[in-house]
Amino acid sequence: MQFPAKDITELTRLEEAMWIAATRFDAAFQQERFAPDFFEFGQSGRIYAREQLVCTGGGEIKARLPLDGLRIRRLDASTAQVTYNSHVEYDGVVEHARRSSIWTRTDSGWVMRFHQGTPYEP
């Protein structure tokens, strides 16, 4: 069973907002959207805690939008897995990664609980 269209639209918007500097580096957005127990397995292999990722003042993010191959899979009534391929330019080189995020619906909206990036060569 899939989520209603409004949830799919909102999850897509939120995932893409993580790749837009105006929202990604907005303290209020981050506080609202990263769950208290959030952590990430970065594409570098490092593990990041929520406190390491909540920051402001970041620069431009050169990510290709809309996100390539975005899919939303319902895990239970209030939990979704969002997967896609990212294509992001860093110092003139485009890096590609397979991405996976776990989102949970709360009384105040969707929050990201987990994220992982795994590099790949297309």
Residue pairs with C-beta under 8 A, 6 or more apart in sequence:
1 74
2 8
2 72
2 74
3 11
3 72
3 74
3 80
7 80
7 105
7 110
8 72
10 109
10 110
11 72
11 80
11 82
11 103
11 110
12 66
12 67
12 70
12 72
12 82
14 33
14 103
14 110
14 112
15 67
15 70
15 82
15 84
15 101
16 65
16 66
16 67
17 23
17 24
17 29
17 33
18 24
18 112
19 61
19 63
19 65
19 67
19 86
19 88
20 61
20 65
21 58
21 59
21 60
21 61
23 29
24 30
24 58
24 61
25 55
25 56
25 57
25 58
26 56
27 54
27 56
30 53
30 54
30 55
31 54
32 108
32 109
32 111
33 109
33 110
33 111
33 112
34 50
34 53
34 54
34 111
34 112
35 50
35 104
35 111
35 112
35 113
36 50
37 50
37 113
38 49
38 50
38 53
38 111
38 112
38 113
38 114
38 115
39 47
39 48
39 49
39 50
39 114
40 47
40 48
40 53
40 114
40 115
40 116
40 117
41 47
41 115
41 116
41 117
42 48
42 117
43 95
43 97
43 117
43 118
43 119
61 88
62 88
62 89
62 90
63 86
63 87
63 88
64 86
64 87
64 88
67 84
67 85
67 86
67 99
68 84
68 85
68 86
68 87
69 83
69 84
69 85
70 82
70 83
70 84
71 82
71 83
71 84
72 80
72 81
72 82
73 80
73 81
73 82
73 83
74 80
75 81
75 102
78 104
78 105
78 106
79 102
79 103
79 104
79 105
80 102
80 103
80 104
80 105
80 110
81 100
81 101
81 102
81 103
82 99
82 100
82 101
82 103
83 98
83 99
83 100
83 101
84 98
84 99
85 96
85 97
85 98
85 99
85 120
86 95
86 96
86 97
86 99
86 117
87 94
87 95
87 96
88 94
88 95
88 97
89 95
95 119
96 119
96 120
96 121
96 122
97 117
97 118
97 119
97 120
98 117
98 118
98 120
99 115
99 116
99 117
99 118
100 114
100 115
100 116
101 112
101 114
101 115
101 116
102 112
102 113
102 114
102 115
103 110
103 111
103 112
103 113
104 110
104 111
104 113
